[in-house]
Amino acid sequence: MFYCLRALKLFGISLPAVGFAPFDDYQYLDFINLPNTSVSQPLADIGSAAVRMLDAVIKRF
């Protein structure tokens, strides 16, 4: 995200004209004074589901 902000500044694009929508509750959004939104993902639930799926595949062999 910081590289994106740097590129916008380099090209003279005004930052209030740009919005960001990072994933996983990007931890530094509180420190950036820009309009933005953040998408939260249930990472523990996703990981648990992946392990169950992998376990089911292994048990078939």
DSSP file (Angstrom, degrees, kcal/mol; ACC not computed):
  #  RESIDUE AA STRUCTURE BP1 BP2  ACC     N-H-->O    O-->H-N    N-H-->O    O-->H-N    TCO  KAPPA ALPHA  PHI   PSI    X-CA   Y-CA   Z-CA
    1    1 A M     >        0   0    0      0, 0.0     4,-2.3     0, 0.0     5,-0.2   0.000 360.0 360.0 360.0 -37.7    0.0    0.0    0.0
    2    2 A F  H  >  +     0   0    0      1,-0.2     4,-2.4     2,-0.2     5,-0.1   0.859 360.0  54.0 -67.3 -33.1    2.8    2.4    0.8
    3    3 A Y  H  > S+     0   0    0      2,-0.2     4,-2.4     1,-0.2    -1,-0.2   0.889 108.1  50.8 -65.5 -37.4    4.3    1.8   -2.7
    4    4 A C  H  > S+     0   0    0      2,-0.2     4,-2.5     1,-0.2    -2,-0.2   0.927 110.5  48.2 -63.8 -45.2    1.0    2.8   -4.2
    5    5 A L  H  X S+     0   0    0     -4,-2.3     4,-2.2     1,-0.2    -2,-0.2   0.899 111.6  50.5 -61.7 -40.2    0.9    5.9   -2.1
    6    6 A R  H  X S+     0   0    0     -4,-2.4     4,-2.5     2,-0.2    -1,-0.2   0.911 110.4  49.2 -64.9 -42.0    4.4    6.8   -3.1
    7    7 A A  H  X S+     0   0    0     -4,-2.4     4,-2.2     2,-0.2    -2,-0.2   0.904 109.6  51.7 -65.0 -41.2    3.6    6.2   -6.8
    8    8 A L  H  <>S+     0   0    0     -4,-2.5     5,-2.7     1,-0.2     4,-0.2   0.924 112.5  45.9 -60.3 -43.7    0.5    8.5   -6.6
    9    9 A K  H ><5S+     0   0    0     -4,-2.2     3,-1.3     1,-0.2    -2,-0.2   0.906 110.0  54.3 -65.3 -41.5    2.5   11.2   -5.0
   10   10 A L  H 3<5S+     0   0    0     -4,-2.5    -1,-0.2     1,-0.3    -2,-0.2   0.877 111.1  45.4 -59.8 -39.4    5.3   10.8   -7.6
   11   11 A F  T 3<5S-     0   0    0     -4,-2.2    -1,-0.3    -5,-0.1    -2,-0.2   0.354 116.4-113.5 -89.7   6.6    2.8   11.2  -10.4
   12   12 A G  T < 5 +     0   0    0     -3,-1.3     2,-0.5     1,-0.2    -3,-0.2   0.723  61.2 154.2  74.1  21.5    1.1   14.2   -8.8
   13   13 A I      < -     0   0    0     -5,-2.7     2,-0.3    -6,-0.2    -1,-0.2  -0.722  48.3-118.4 -85.8 128.0   -2.2   12.5   -8.1
   14   14 A S    >   -     0   0    0     -2,-0.5     3,-1.2     1,-0.1     4,-0.2  -0.472  16.4-141.6 -70.4 130.0   -4.0   14.1   -5.2
   15   15 A L  G >  S+     0   0    0     -2,-0.3     3,-1.8     1,-0.3    -1,-0.1   0.829  95.4  61.8 -66.7 -34.4   -4.5   11.5   -2.5
   16   16 A P  G 3  S+     0   0    0      0, 0.0    -1,-0.3     0, 0.0    -2,-0.1   0.760  97.9  61.8 -63.7 -17.8   -8.0   12.6   -1.3
   17   17 A A  G <  S+     0   0    0     -3,-1.2     2,-0.4     2,-0.0    -2,-0.2   0.544  98.5  69.0 -80.7  -6.4   -9.2   11.7   -4.8
   18   18 A V    <   -     0   0    0     -3,-1.8     2,-0.3    -4,-0.2   -10,-0.0  -0.924  65.3-161.4-118.2 136.6   -8.2    8.1   -4.4
   19   19 A G        -     0   0    0     -2,-0.4     2,-0.4    15,-0.1    17,-0.2  -0.848   7.9-148.0-112.5 154.0   -9.7    5.6   -2.1
   20   20 A F  B     -a   36   0A   0     15,-0.8    17,-2.3    -2,-0.3    14,-0.0  -0.920  13.5-174.1-121.7 146.6   -8.2    2.3   -0.8
   21   21 A A        +     0   0    0     -2,-0.4    17,-0.2    15,-0.2    15,-0.0  -0.582  19.5 176.3-136.8  73.6   -9.8   -1.0    0.0
   22   22 A P        -     0   0    0      0, 0.0    17,-2.5     0, 0.0     3,-0.3  -0.313  24.0-121.2 -76.0 163.1   -7.2   -3.3    1.5
   23   23 A F  B    S+b   39   0B   0     15,-0.2     3,-0.2     1,-0.2    17,-0.2  -0.583  82.0  33.1 -98.3 163.4   -7.9   -6.8    2.8
   24   24 A D  S    S-     0   0    0     15,-1.7    16,-0.2    -2,-0.2     3,-0.2   0.816 121.1 -72.1  65.2  37.0   -7.3   -8.3    6.2
   25   25 A D        -     0   0    0     14,-1.1    -1,-0.2    -3,-0.3    -2,-0.1   0.930  61.0-128.9  46.5  60.2   -7.9   -5.1    8.3
   26   26 A Y    >   -     0   0    0     -3,-0.2     3,-1.6     1,-0.2     4,-0.2  -0.129  14.1-139.5 -43.9 120.1   -4.6   -3.5    7.1
   27   27 A Q  T 3  S+     0   0    0      1,-0.3     3,-0.4    -3,-0.2    -1,-0.2   0.637  92.3  55.9 -68.6 -18.1   -3.1   -2.5   10.4
   28   28 A Y  T >> S+     0   0    0      1,-0.2     3,-1.5     2,-0.1     4,-0.5   0.409  74.6  98.0 -97.1   3.9   -1.7    0.9    9.4
   29   29 A L  G X4 S+     0   0    0     -3,-1.6     3,-1.0     1,-0.3     5,-0.3   0.825  76.1  62.9 -61.5 -30.7   -5.0    2.4    8.1
   30   30 A D  G 34 S+     0   0    0     -3,-0.4    -1,-0.3     1,-0.2    -2,-0.1   0.760 103.7  49.2 -64.4 -23.4   -5.5    4.2   11.4
   31   31 A F  G <4 S+     0   0    0     -3,-1.5     2,-0.6    -4,-0.1    -1,-0.2   0.522  95.6  81.0 -94.9  -6.8   -2.3    6.2   10.7
   32   32 A I  S << S-     0   0    0     -3,-1.0     2,-1.8    -4,-0.5    -1,-0.0  -0.894  70.8-147.5-105.2 121.2   -3.2    7.3    7.2
   33   33 A N        +     0   0    0     -2,-0.6    -3,-0.1     2,-0.0    -4,-0.0  -0.456  58.9 112.8 -88.3  66.1   -5.5   10.2    6.9
   34   34 A L  S    S-     0   0    0     -2,-1.8     2,-0.3    -5,-0.3    -2,-0.1  -0.961  76.8 -99.3-132.7 150.2   -7.3    9.1    3.7
   35   35 A P        +     0   0    0      0, 0.0   -15,-0.8     0, 0.0     2,-0.3  -0.558  64.9 141.9 -66.1 129.6  -10.8    8.0    3.0
   36   36 A N  B     -a   20   0A   0     -2,-0.3     2,-0.3   -17,-0.2   -15,-0.2  -0.964  39.4-146.3-158.4 171.2  -10.7    4.2    2.9
   37   37 A T        -     0   0    0    -17,-2.3     2,-0.4    -2,-0.3    -8,-0.0  -0.934  14.5-147.2-139.4 162.7  -12.4    1.0    3.8
   38   38 A S        -     0   0    0     -2,-0.3     2,-0.6   -17,-0.2   -15,-0.2  -0.996   6.5-141.1-138.3 141.1  -11.1   -2.4    4.8
   39   39 A V  B     -b   23   0B   0    -17,-2.5   -15,-1.7    -2,-0.4   -14,-1.1  -0.891  17.1-151.8-104.0 123.2  -12.3   -5.9    4.2
   40   40 A S        -     0   0    0     -2,-0.6   -17,-0.0   -16,-0.2    -2,-0.0  -0.769   8.4-163.9 -95.5 138.2  -11.9   -8.3    7.1
   41   41 A Q        -     0   0    0     -2,-0.4     2,-2.1     4,-0.0     3,-0.2  -0.964  27.5-122.0-120.8 138.8  -11.5  -12.0    6.5
   42   42 A P     >  +     0   0    0      0, 0.0     4,-2.4     0, 0.0     5,-0.2  -0.513  38.5 175.1 -77.0  78.9  -12.0  -14.8    9.1
   43   43 A L  H  > S+     0   0    0     -2,-2.1     4,-2.5     1,-0.2     5,-0.2   0.850  73.4  51.7 -59.9 -39.5   -8.4  -16.1    8.7
   44   44 A A  H  > S+     0   0    0      2,-0.2     4,-2.4     1,-0.2    -1,-0.2   0.912 112.1  47.1 -64.6 -41.2   -8.7  -18.7   11.5
   45   45 A D  H  > S+     0   0    0      2,-0.2     4,-2.3    -3,-0.2    -2,-0.2   0.898 112.0  50.0 -66.6 -39.8  -11.9  -20.1   10.0
   46   46 A I  H  X S+     0   0    0     -4,-2.4     4,-2.1     2,-0.2    -2,-0.2   0.915 112.2  48.1 -63.9 -43.0  -10.4  -20.2    6.5
   47   47 A G  H  X S+     0   0    0     -4,-2.5     4,-2.1    -5,-0.2    -2,-0.2   0.904 111.1  50.2 -64.3 -42.3   -7.3  -22.0    7.8
   48   48 A S  H  X S+     0   0    0     -4,-2.4     4,-2.3     1,-0.2    -2,-0.2   0.910 110.8  49.2 -62.8 -42.6   -9.4  -24.5    9.8
   49   49 A A  H  X S+     0   0    0     -4,-2.3     4,-2.4     1,-0.2    -1,-0.2   0.898 109.8  52.0 -63.7 -40.2  -11.6  -25.3    6.7
   50   50 A A  H  X S+     0   0    0     -4,-2.1     4,-2.5     2,-0.2    -1,-0.2   0.898 109.6  49.0 -63.1 -41.0   -8.4  -25.8    4.6
   51   51 A V  H  X S+     0   0    0     -4,-2.1     4,-2.7     2,-0.2    -2,-0.2   0.911 111.0  50.0 -66.4 -41.8   -7.0  -28.3    7.1
   52   52 A R  H  X S+     0   0    0     -4,-2.3     4,-2.1     2,-0.2    -2,-0.2   0.912 112.1  47.9 -62.4 -41.6  -10.3  -30.2    7.2
   53   53 A M  H  X S+     0   0    0     -4,-2.4     4,-2.0     2,-0.2    -2,-0.2   0.916 112.9  47.7 -64.9 -43.1  -10.3  -30.3    3.4
   54   54 A L  H  X S+     0   0    0     -4,-2.5     4,-2.5     1,-0.2    -2,-0.2   0.902 110.5  52.3 -64.1 -41.3   -6.7  -31.5    3.2
   55   55 A D  H  X S+     0   0    0     -4,-2.7     4,-2.4     1,-0.2    -1,-0.2   0.901 108.4  50.8 -61.0 -42.1   -7.4  -34.1    5.9
   56   56 A A  H  X S+     0   0    0     -4,-2.1     4,-0.9     2,-0.2    -1,-0.2   0.888 110.8  48.9 -64.0 -39.4  -10.3  -35.5    3.9
   57   57 A V  H >< S+     0   0    0     -4,-2.0     3,-0.6     1,-0.2     4,-0.5   0.924 111.9  48.4 -65.6 -44.1   -8.2  -35.7    0.8
   58   58 A I  H >< S+     0   0    0     -4,-2.5     3,-1.4     1,-0.2    -2,-0.2   0.896 107.0  56.1 -63.3 -40.5   -5.4  -37.5    2.6
   59   59 A K  H 3< S+     0   0    0     -4,-2.4    -1,-0.2     1,-0.3    -2,-0.2   0.734  97.9  63.3 -66.9 -21.7   -7.8  -40.0    4.2
   60   60 A R  T <<        0   0    0     -4,-0.9    -1,-0.3    -3,-0.6    -2,-0.2   0.706 360.0 360.0 -74.3 -18.1   -9.1  -41.0    0.7
   61   61 A F    <         0   0    0     -3,-1.4    -1,-0.2    -4,-0.5    -2,-0.2   0.428 360.0 360.0-101.2 360.0   -5.6  -42.3   -0.2
